[in-house]
Amino acid sequence: MIPQRLARHHIPVITVNELWYRVEAAWSSAPVHAIQSLFDSMLRRIIAFPERCPKSATARDVQKEAF
């Protein structure tokens, strides 16, 4: 969503301020339902992450802290 919008620019940024402006514009134009969907899926993604990374906290630990 945001990276795709940033990739549409064919002229590279020169300053940090220009990059900030582009990121802010891309973020502002993102549909609210898309952001809400990402937000709603965060807990599921956090719980799934330790299952893919055995050295980190277990999914059970994450669930306990989330509620």
N, C-alpha and C positions, 0 to 999 in steps of 0.2 A: 504494500500500500504506500507507505511513505518512501521507501527506497525506489520504488518504481516511478514515483512522481519526480524524485530527485534525478533519476537517470534520464529523464526526458530532456534535460538541459545538455546541450552539446558544447557549450562554452564553459570551461572549468572556472571555478571560483578563484579569485585572486586573494581576497581577504577573508578573515574569520567572520567579519560582519556580514559579508555577502553570503557566506555559507549559512550563517545563522538566519538571515532573511529567507533564504530558500527553504530551509528546514521548517521554519515557522509558517511559511506560506503553504507548504505541503501538508503540515500537520493541521492547519486551520481548514484546509479544504477536504480533509478526510470526513466521510459520512459518520454521523454520530452513532448510527447502528453498528458500524464496523468497529468502532472503538469500544462500544458497549459489549459486543460479542467477544472481543479480545479480553476485556476486563472480566467478563463472566466465566471465561475458560481458564483464568489464571490458577485457581485452586486445583483444578484437574491436572493442569500442566505441572504444577509444583509437586503434586503427589506422584506423578508419573516420572519425574526427573530422577529421583534416587534409584528407581528401579533400573534405570539405564546407567547409573553411576554408582556401583556398589560401595565405593569408599566414602560416600557422603551419607547424610542422615537417612534413616529409613522412612518409607512412606507413612508408617504408623506415627513416627515422631512428628512429621509435618502435620498430619491430621490433628494430633493432640493440640499443637500450638495454634492451629487455625480456628479452633472453636473454643 
